[in-house]
Amino acid sequence: MRQGFRRVVIKVGSNVLTDGDGALDTSAMKRIADQIACLKKAGTEIILVSSGAVASGRGVVEGTRRLDSVSARQLFSSVGQARLINRYYELFSGHGIVCGQVLTTKESLSTRDHYLNQMNCMTVMLENGVIPIVNENDTISVTELMFTDNDELSGMVASMMNAECLIILSNIDGIYNGNPEAPGTEVIRLVRHGDDISRFITSGKSSFGRGGMLTKYRIAAKVADEGIMVVIANGKRDGVIKDIVLGKKNLACTVFQPSEKPISHIKKWIAHSDGFAKGKIHINKGALDALTGEKASSLLPIGVTAVEGEFEKGDIVRIIAPDGQPVGVGKVSAGSAKATESIGQKGNRPLIHYDYLYIDTFE
C-alpha cells in the first residue's frame, strides 16, 4: 500500500462512533482524533466526513412523541450535531488544532457554482490549518434530496478536493469473499481497477446508519475509477488510520486500486451528479459500444432512441442503455425539446460532448 499521502478524506460511520445502544462513544472519537492529529502534524491534510449526529441525538432525546422518519432525523440531528462537533472541537483543541464544521446538502451541490463554492470553503480551511469536519445537514434535508448516506458524501468530497486517498471506516474489516461468519471466509485485500466483486456483497444496512457495504462498494469503485485510492477498514481497530496512511503492510482491509488515468475535475463533478439528473437519454447499442469502448467518444444524436423528461441546455441527464439500465451521466448541449427533434439524425453536434460525459461501469 502506498504511503505518504498529501491529502486524505476519512469517513467515519455511525457504527464506529456509537456504542451498542446508539449513544455517542467518546472514547472512539478520541482514538480517531488522536490519529488524525498525529498525521496532520506530520504534514498530511485531513478532511473528516463524520456520521454520528442522528445517533448521538437519539441517545439523549427522550420521551418524544411518535415521529415520521424525516422529522425524527431533523430532531435528533439538531441535538446530535451540536454534541458531535463540540466534542471534536475539544479533542482537537487538546492537540493545538482547530477544526471547523461544514454542513451541506445534496441540493446545495447540484449546480457547478455551488459545488465550486463548497470546494473553495474547504480549500481555505485547509490552507489555514483548519480540519474540515463534514456532515450532511439532516435538519433541513428531506428524503428525496438526501445523500444515500455519508459514504456517497465522502466520495463526492474526495473527488471535489482532489484527495489522494479516501478511507471509509466501518465496524468490519472490509469486503469479505463470503459470509464473514463462515469458516474460511477472508477479507478481499485488493480490488484491482475494473474488478467486479459485487457478487460477494449483501444489501443489508448498518444498525445506526443509512448505508451498507453495497453502497460502500459502489462509491469505492467509482472514486477509484477517478484515480483516487480507496480503503474500507475497521474503525474500531486501534491505530487503523495511521497504519493505512503510513503504508503498513498486511493490514486487514480492502484496498481499491486507483485508475492510472485520472479524470478531469469537471468530469469528477459530473460523475457524482447522477442524483441531480433532470431527465434521461436512451441510446442504441451502437452508441453504447462507442461510449464504453477504448476510444474517447461523445454522444451523438444518431445514437439516441428516446428522450425522457424535461431539461434545459447545461442540465445533467442520465444515459440509459438499450436494456434499460443507467450507464452514465452527462451535461447536455441542448434542451429536451431540441434533443427530441434531433433523435437519430446524422451530422449534428454532440448532444453530450466527451469532456462533459461520465460512463459508470459500476452501476
C-alpha positions in Angstrom: 0.0 0.0 0.0 1.3 3.5 -0.9 2.4 5.8 1.9 2.9 9.5 2.3 -0.4 10.8 1.1 -0.6 14.6 0.8 -4.4 14.9 1.3 -6.8 12.2 2.7 -10.5 12.1 3.3 -11.7 10.0 6.2 -15.3 8.9 6.5 -16.3 7.6 9.9 -19.6 5.7 10.1 -22.2 5.8 12.8 -21.4 2.3 14.0 -17.8 3.4 14.7 -18.8 6.4 16.7 -21.6 4.9 18.7 -22.0 2.1 21.2 -24.5 -0.7 21.0 -27.3 1.4 22.4 -26.7 4.2 19.8 -25.1 6.6 22.3 -22.0 8.6 21.3 -18.8 6.7 22.1 -16.4 9.4 23.2 -13.5 7.0 23.6 -13.9 6.0 19.9 -13.9 9.7 18.9 -10.8 10.3 20.9 -8.9 7.5 19.2 -9.8 8.9 15.8 -9.0 12.5 16.7 -5.6 11.4 18.2 -4.6 9.6 15.0 -5.8 12.5 12.8 -3.8 15.0 14.9 -0.7 12.9 14.6 -1.0 12.7 10.8 -1.7 16.4 10.5 1.3 17.3 12.4 3.3 15.0 10.1 2.2 17.1 7.1 -0.9 15.2 5.8 -4.0 17.3 5.1 -7.1 15.6 6.6 -10.8 16.2 5.8 -13.1 14.3 8.1 -16.6 13.2 7.0 -18.3 12.2 10.2 -21.6 10.5 10.7 -23.0 10.1 14.2 -25.2 13.2 14.6 -28.5 11.4 14.4 -27.4 8.5 16.6 -25.9 11.0 19.1 -29.2 12.9 19.3 -31.2 9.8 19.6 -29.2 8.8 22.6 -30.2 11.9 24.6 -33.6 13.0 23.4 -36.2 11.0 25.4 -39.9 10.9 25.6 -40.5 12.2 22.1 -43.9 11.7 20.5 -44.2 9.4 17.6 -42.5 11.0 14.6 -42.2 10.2 10.9 -38.7 9.3 9.7 -37.8 12.7 8.3 -39.0 14.6 11.4 -37.1 12.2 13.6 -33.9 12.8 11.7 -34.4 16.5 11.9 -34.9 16.4 15.6 -32.1 14.0 16.5 -29.6 15.6 14.2 -30.3 19.1 15.5 -29.3 18.0 19.0 -26.7 15.4 18.0 -24.7 17.6 15.6 -24.1 20.1 18.3 -22.8 17.4 20.7 -20.7 15.8 17.9 -18.9 19.0 16.7 -18.4 20.3 20.3 -16.7 17.0 21.2 -14.5 17.1 18.2 -13.5 20.7 18.9 -12.5 19.8 22.4 -10.5 16.7 21.3 -8.6 18.6 18.5 -8.0 21.6 20.8 -6.1 19.3 23.1 -3.6 18.8 20.3 -3.5 22.5 19.5 -5.5 22.0 16.3 -8.6 23.9 15.1 -11.5 22.2 13.4 -14.4 23.6 11.6 -17.9 22.4 10.8 -19.1 22.1 7.2 -22.7 21.2 6.8 -24.0 20.5 3.3 -27.0 19.1 1.4 -27.2 17.2 -1.8 -29.3 20.0 -3.3 -26.6 22.6 -2.4 -24.1 20.7 -4.6 -26.4 20.3 -7.6 -25.0 23.2 -9.6 -21.4 23.8 -10.6 -21.2 27.2 -8.9 -22.4 25.8 -5.6 -20.0 22.8 -6.0 -17.1 25.2 -6.5 -18.1 27.4 -3.6 -18.1 24.3 -1.3 -14.7 23.3 -2.6 -13.3 26.8 -2.0 -14.6 26.8 1.5 -12.7 23.6 2.4 -9.6 24.7 0.5 -9.5 27.9 2.6 -9.8 25.9 5.8 -7.0 23.6 4.8 -4.8 26.4 3.8 -5.2 27.9 7.2 -4.6 24.7 9.1 -8.2 24.0 10.0 -9.6 20.5 9.8 -12.9 20.5 7.9 -15.5 18.2 9.6 -18.2 17.5 7.0 -21.7 16.1 7.5 -25.0 16.2 5.7 -27.3 18.8 7.2 -30.1 16.5 8.2 -32.0 19.2 9.9 -33.1 20.6 6.5 -32.7 17.5 4.3 -35.8 15.6 3.1 -35.9 12.1 1.9 -35.7 12.6 -1.9 -32.9 15.2 -1.5 -30.7 13.2 0.9 -27.4 11.6 0.0 -27.7 7.8 0.1 -25.5 8.1 3.2 -22.2 9.7 4.2 -20.4 7.2 2.0 -21.8 8.9 -1.0 -21.0 12.3 0.5 -17.4 11.3 1.3 -16.9 10.1 -2.3 -18.0 13.4 -3.6 -15.8 15.3 -1.1 -12.7 13.1 -2.0 -13.3 13.8 -5.7 -14.1 17.5 -5.2 -10.9 18.1 -3.1 -8.6 16.0 -5.3 -7.7 13.7 -2.4 -5.1 11.0 -3.0 -6.9 8.6 -0.7 -10.4 8.0 0.7 -10.6 5.9 3.9 -14.1 4.6 4.7 -14.3 3.3 8.3 -16.9 0.8 9.3 -17.3 -1.7 12.1 -15.9 -4.6 9.9 -12.5 -5.2 8.3 -13.7 -4.7 4.7 -15.4 -6.7 2.0 -15.3 -10.5 2.5 -15.3 -13.2 -0.1 -18.3 -14.9 1.6 -20.3 -14.8 4.8 -18.0 -13.1 7.4 -19.2 -15.6 10.0 -18.5 -18.7 7.9 -15.2 -20.7 8.4 -12.5 -19.9 5.9 -14.0 -16.6 4.8 -11.4 -13.9 4.2 -11.2 -10.2 3.6 -10.6 -9.3 0.0 -7.3 -7.3 0.4 -7.1 -5.8 -3.1 -9.6 -4.8 -5.7 -7.9 -4.1 -9.0 -9.3 -1.4 -11.3 -12.1 -2.9 -13.3 -12.7 -5.9 -11.0 -16.3 -6.7 -10.2 -16.8 -8.2 -6.7 -20.4 -7.2 -6.2 -21.4 -10.9 -6.0 -19.8 -11.1 -2.6 -21.8 -8.3 -1.1 -25.3 -8.3 0.5 -27.6 -5.4 0.5 -28.1 -5.2 4.3 -27.7 -1.8 6.1 -25.9 -0.9 9.2 -27.6 -0.6 12.6 -27.5 3.1 13.0 -26.5 4.4 9.6 -28.4 4.6 6.3 -25.9 2.7 4.1 -24.4 -0.7 3.8 -21.5 -2.5 2.2 -23.1 -2.4 -1.2 -23.2 1.4 -1.2 -19.6 1.4 0.1 -18.5 -0.8 -2.8 -20.2 1.3 -5.5 -18.8 4.5 -4.1 -15.3 3.0 -3.7 -15.3 1.6 -7.2 -16.4 5.0 -8.7 -13.9 7.0 -6.7 -11.1 4.6 -7.6 -12.1 5.0 -11.3 -11.4 8.7 -10.8 -7.8 8.0 -9.8 -8.2 8.0 -6.0 -7.2 5.1 -3.8 -10.0 3.9 -1.5 -9.6 1.8 1.6 -12.5 0.2 3.5 -11.4 -0.7 7.0 -12.5 -1.3 10.6 -12.6 1.9 12.5 -12.7 0.0 15.8 -9.2 -1.2 15.3 -6.5 0.7 17.2 -4.3 2.9 15.0 -6.0 1.8 11.8 -6.0 5.3 10.2 -2.3 5.8 10.9 -1.5 2.3 9.7 -3.3 3.0 6.4 -1.8 6.4 5.7 1.7 5.4 6.7 1.5 2.3 4.4 1.7 -0.5 7.0 1.7 -3.9 5.2 -0.6 -6.8 5.6 -3.5 -4.8 7.1 -6.9 -6.5 7.3 -8.7 -4.1 5.0 -10.0 -3.8 1.4 -7.9 -1.6 -0.9 -9.3 -0.3 -4.2 -6.6 0.3 -6.7 -6.9 3.6 -8.4 -7.2 4.0 -12.2 -3.9 5.1 -13.8 -5.9 7.5 -15.9 -7.5 10.1 -13.6 -10.3 12.1 -15.0 -10.7 15.9 -15.2 -12.2 18.0 -12.4 -15.4 18.8 -14.4 -15.8 15.0 -15.1 -15.5 14.3 -11.3 -18.3 16.7 -10.6 -20.4 15.1 -13.3 -19.6 11.6 -12.1 -21.2 12.4 -8.7 -24.1 14.3 -10.2 -26.4 11.4 -11.1 -28.7 12.3 -8.2 -29.3 15.7 -9.8 -30.3 14.4 -13.2 -33.2 16.3 -14.8 -34.0 13.7 -17.4 -32.9 10.6 -19.3 -31.5 9.9 -22.8 -32.0 6.4 -24.1 -29.3 5.2 -26.5 -28.9 2.3 -29.0 -26.3 -0.5 -29.0 -24.1 1.3 -31.4 -23.9 4.3 -29.1 -23.4 2.1 -26.1 -20.4 0.3 -27.8 -18.9 3.7 -28.8 -19.2 5.2 -25.3 -17.9 2.2 -23.5 -15.1 1.4 -26.0 -11.4 2.1 -25.7 -11.5 5.3 -27.8 -13.0 8.5 -26.3 -16.4 9.3 -27.8 -19.1 11.8 -27.5 -22.8 11.0 -27.6 -24.2 12.0 -31.0 -28.0 12.3 -31.8 -27.7 9.4 -34.3 -27.2 7.1 -31.3 -30.3 8.4 -29.3 -33.5 6.4 -29.4 -35.7 8.4 -26.9 -35.6 11.5 -24.7 -37.4 11.3 -21.3 -38.3 14.2 -19.0 -37.8 18.0 -19.4 -34.4 19.6 -19.1 -32.5 22.6 -20.4 -29.1 23.2 -22.0 -26.4 22.6 -19.4 -28.5 20.3 -17.2 -27.3 16.9 -16.1 -29.1 13.8 -17.5 -28.8 10.1 -17.1 -27.8 7.9 -20.1 -29.8 4.7 -20.4 -28.6 1.6 -22.2 -30.9 -0.5 -24.5 -31.6 -2.9 -21.6 -33.0 0.0 -19.5 -30.0 0.2 -17.1 -28.3 3.5 -16.4 -24.7 3.6 -17.8 -23.6 7.2 -17.1 -24.4 10.8 -16.8 -23.6 13.9 -18.8 -24.1 17.6 -19.3 -26.4 18.2 -22.3 -25.7 20.8 -25.0 -29.4 21.2 -25.8 -32.7 21.2 -24.0 -35.2 18.3 -24.1 -37.2 19.8 -27.0 -34.2 20.2 -29.3 -32.8 16.9 -28.2 -36.1 15.2 -29.1 -36.1 16.8 -32.6 -32.5 15.6 -33.3 -33.1 11.9 -32.4 -31.4 9.7 -35.0 -30.1 12.5 -37.1 -26.6 12.4 -38.7 -24.1 15.3 -38.8 -25.3 17.1 -35.7 -23.1 18.4 -33.0 -22.7 16.1 -30.0 -25.7 16.0 -27.6 -23.2 15.3 -24.8 -19.6 16.1 -25.5 -16.9 13.7 -24.2 -15.5 16.3 -21.9 -18.8 16.5 -20.1 -19.6 12.8 -20.1 -19.0 10.1 -17.4 -19.7 6.5 -18.1 -20.2 4.5 -14.9 -19.2 0.9 -15.4 -20.0 0.1 -11.7 -23.8 0.7 -11.7 
